[in-house]
């Protein structure tokens, strides 16, 4: 303890030697240094990825509060609410639209938040369009019809109205749907756990992960053959494109794509675990439960602790690591498994 105390005393003396001896400048400089230190500590604290939660426990918690029961669809709805609540209530709150320090200086966490938000939007759309409706001609749920567009509100809006206020309003309507769903005496709120409904949502997840995988892989730059019209001899496109294209993510956006992918996979883990519960009978009938569990395991690998202080961008077989390619590997394997899962759900 004495050695630590001596070291702190030395740092204090060194700081005092830097400060002016007289005049208000001493106190102004000291205040600036203290403010900068507080901002630095907050920035580090706010940049931590939130812990994951169990969607089944969330559903039981919400149902107990509302005096209802956990029914088909409760876990998926609870996962949607839990993910959005985490986004809004984590340390620092929602900082994607911040205009003041330290949020305005942060880069990685806002991109992580955007990845989560995209998955929330996709799930809310699936719940409004298919999960809560028995067929294409049926009436959509009133609460979900109001909640879904609010989840799609501008993520950068700072005030009048702020993004957070719109998202919290969307949460309140989603909670109203959950409350009616968990009330076994109310037949108007429904959740239909069918194979075709699950395939609808998985199709959206498929395209999201495919895009992220390509953007992550482009961190090192690639020359790709243009396959836009492959497989259809009668296909055409608006303007001519070269037969070979160079795809490369700008160096200053590599970490942005990486953390957006981390946020996407973080949210997807919760949604897939919820689907595992609500669509359990369908998955067992299609012999697809193991396939879903393998997808979850691949995505959990993308959430491993990041030990490097920066996102490294070494070449594929170079001396230094390339974190984007590692992330792309996990996402690509999960995406391939999702394609197989969709095929299984299509079979009788």
JONOR-V953998 format. One record per residue. N is the residue number from 1. OMEGA is omega in whole degrees, -180 to 180 (NA if undefined). BURIAL is 1 if it has 24 or more other C-alpha atoms within 12 Angstrom, else 0. Layout:
N | OMEGA | BURIAL
N | OMEGA | BURIAL
This chain:
1 | -178 | 0
2 | 179 | 0
3 | 179 | 0
4 | 179 | 0
5 | 179 | 0
6 | 179 | 0
7 | 178 | 0
8 | 178 | 0
9 | 179 | 0
10 | 178 | 0
11 | 179 | 0
12 | -180 | 0
13 | 179 | 0
14 | 179 | 0
15 | 180 | 0
16 | 179 | 0
17 | 179 | 0
18 | -176 | 0
19 | 175 | 0
20 | -177 | 0
21 | -176 | 0
22 | 174 | 0
23 | -179 | 0
24 | -179 | 0
25 | 180 | 0
26 | -177 | 0
27 | 177 | 0
28 | -180 | 0
29 | 179 | 0
30 | 179 | 0
31 | 179 | 0
32 | 180 | 0
33 | 179 | 0
34 | 179 | 0
35 | 180 | 0
36 | 179 | 0
37 | 179 | 0
38 | 180 | 0
39 | -179 | 0
40 | -180 | 0
41 | 179 | 0
42 | -179 | 0
43 | 179 | 1
44 | -178 | 0
45 | -178 | 0
46 | -176 | 1
47 | -180 | 1
48 | 178 | 1
49 | 179 | 1
50 | 176 | 1
51 | 176 | 0
52 | 180 | 1
53 | 179 | 1
54 | -179 | 1
55 | 179 | 1
56 | 178 | 1
57 | 177 | 0
58 | -180 | 1
59 | 179 | 1
60 | 180 | 1
61 | 179 | 1
62 | -178 | 1
63 | 179 | 1
64 | 179 | 0
65 | -178 | 0
66 | -178 | 0
67 | 180 | 0
68 | -179 | 0
69 | 175 | 1
70 | -178 | 1
71 | 177 | 1
72 | -179 | 1
73 | -178 | 1
74 | -175 | 1
75 | 178 | 1
76 | 178 | 1
77 | 178 | 1
78 | 177 | 1
79 | 178 | 1
80 | -180 | 1
81 | -179 | 1
82 | 178 | 1
83 | -179 | 1
84 | 177 | 1
85 | 177 | 1
86 | 180 | 1
87 | -176 | 1
88 | -170 | 1
89 | 178 | 0
90 | 178 | 0
91 | -177 | 0
92 | -179 | 1
93 | 179 | 1
94 | -172 | 1
95 | -178 | 1
96 | -178 | 1
97 | -177 | 1
98 | 177 | 1
99 | -178 | 0
100 | 178 | 0
101 | -4 | 0
102 | -174 | 1
103 | -177 | 1
104 | -180 | 0
105 | -177 | 0
106 | -176 | 1
107 | -174 | 1
108 | -178 | 1
109 | 176 | 1
110 | 177 | 1
111 | 174 | 1
112 | 179 | 1
113 | -179 | 1
114 | 176 | 1
115 | 177 | 1
116 | -176 | 1
117 | 179 | 1
118 | 179 | 1
119 | 175 | 1
120 | 180 | 1
121 | -180 | 1
122 | 180 | 1
123 | 180 | 1
124 | 177 | 1
125 | 179 | 1
126 | 180 | 1
127 | 180 | 1
128 | -170 | 1
129 | -175 | 1
130 | -174 | 1
131 | -176 | 1
132 | -178 | 1
133 | -177 | 1
134 | 180 | 0
135 | -173 | 0
136 | -178 | 0
137 | -179 | 0
138 | -179 | 0
139 | 179 | 0
140 | -180 | 1
141 | -175 | 1
142 | -179 | 0
143 | -180 | 1
144 | 178 | 1
145 | 178 | 1
146 | -176 | 1
147 | -172 | 1
148 | 179 | 1
149 | 178 | 1
150 | 173 | 1
151 | -180 | 1
152 | 179 | 1
153 | -179 | 1
154 | -177 | 1
155 | -177 | 1
156 | -177 | 1
157 | -175 | 0
158 | -174 | 0
159 | 173 | 0
160 | -15 | 0
161 | 177 | 0
162 | 178 | 0
163 | -177 | 1
164 | -178 | 1
165 | 178 | 0
166 | -179 | 1
167 | 177 | 1
168 | 176 | 1
169 | 176 | 1
170 | 178 | 1
171 | -179 | 1
172 | 178 | 1
173 | 176 | 1
174 | 178 | 1
175 | 177 | 1
176 | 176 | 1
177 | 179 | 1
178 | -179 | 1
179 | 179 | 1
180 | -180 | 1
181 | -178 | 1
182 | 177 | 1
183 | -176 | 1
184 | 178 | 0
185 | -180 | 0
186 | -177 | 0
187 | -173 | 0
188 | 177 | 0
189 | -177 | 1
190 | 173 | 1
191 | -174 | 1
192 | 180 | 1
193 | -180 | 1
194 | -178 | 1
195 | -179 | 1
196 | 176 | 1
197 | 180 | 1
198 | 178 | 1
199 | 178 | 1
200 | -179 | 1
201 | 180 | 1
202 | 176 | 1
203 | 177 | 1
204 | 178 | 1
205 | 180 | 1
206 | -179 | 1
207 | 179 | 0
208 | -178 | 1
209 | 177 | 1
210 | 178 | 1
211 | 180 | 0
212 | 180 | 1
213 | 179 | 1
214 | -180 | 1
215 | 177 | 1
216 | -179 | 1
217 | -179 | 1
218 | 179 | 1
219 | -180 | 1
220 | -180 | 1
221 | -179 | 1
222 | 170 | 0
223 | -175 | 0
224 | 174 | 0
225 | -178 | 0
226 | -179 | 0
227 | -174 | 0
228 | -176 | 0
229 | -177 | 0
230 | 174 | 0
231 | -179 | 0
232 | -177 | 0
233 | -179 | 0
234 | -176 | 0
235 | 176 | 0
236 | 178 | 0
237 | -171 | 0
238 | -180 | 0
239 | 179 | 0
240 | 179 | 0
241 | 180 | 0
242 | -180 | 0
243 | 179 | 0
244 | -177 | 0
245 | 176 | 0
246 | -178 | 0
247 | 179 | 0
248 | 176 | 0
249 | 178 | 1
250 | -174 | 0
251 | -177 | 0
252 | 178 | 0
253 | -176 | 0
254 | 179 | 1
255 | 178 | 1
256 | 180 | 1
257 | -179 | 1
258 | -176 | 1
259 | 172 | 1
260 | 177 | 1
261 | 178 | 1
262 | 178 | 1
263 | 178 | 1
264 | -178 | 1
265 | 177 | 1
266 | 180 | 1
267 | -178 | 1
268 | 179 | 1
269 | 180 | 1
270 | -178 | 1
271 | 180 | 1
272 | 176 | 1
273 | 177 | 1
274 | 178 | 1
275 | 178 | 1
276 | 180 | 1
277 | -174 | 1
278 | -180 | 1
279 | -175 | 1
280 | -178 | 1
281 | 179 | 0
282 | -178 | 1
283 | 178 | 1
284 | -179 | 0
285 | -180 | 0
286 | -177 | 1
287 | -174 | 0
288 | -177 | 1
289 | -180 | 1
290 | 179 | 0
291 | 178 | 1
292 | 180 | 1
293 | 178 | 1
294 | 176 | 1
295 | 179 | 1
296 | -179 | 1
297 | 178 | 1
298 | -179 | 1
299 | 177 | 1
300 | 176 | 1
301 | 179 | 1
302 | -179 | 1
303 | 179 | 1
304 | -178 | 0
305 | 176 | 0
306 | -174 | 0
307 | -180 | 0
308 | 178 | 0
309 | 178 | 0
310 | 177 | 0
311 | -178 | 1
312 | -176 | 1
313 | 177 | 1
314 | 177 | 0
315 | -174 | 0
316 | -179 | 0
317 | -177 | 0
318 | -177 | 0
319 | -176 | 0
320 | -179 | 0
321 | 171 | 0
322 | -175 | 1
323 | -180 | 1
324 | 179 | 1
325 | 176 | 1
326 | 178 | 1
327 | 179 | 1
328 | 179 | 1
329 | 178 | 1
330 | -177 | 1
331 | -180 | 1
332 | 179 | 1
333 | 177 | 1
334 | -179 | 1
335 | 177 | 1
336 | 179 | 1
337 | 177 | 1
338 | 177 | 1
339 | 178 | 1
340 | 180 | 1
341 | 178 | 1
342 | 177 | 1
343 | 178 | 0
344 | -179 | 1
345 | -180 | 1
346 | -179 | 0
347 | -179 | 0
348 | NA | 0
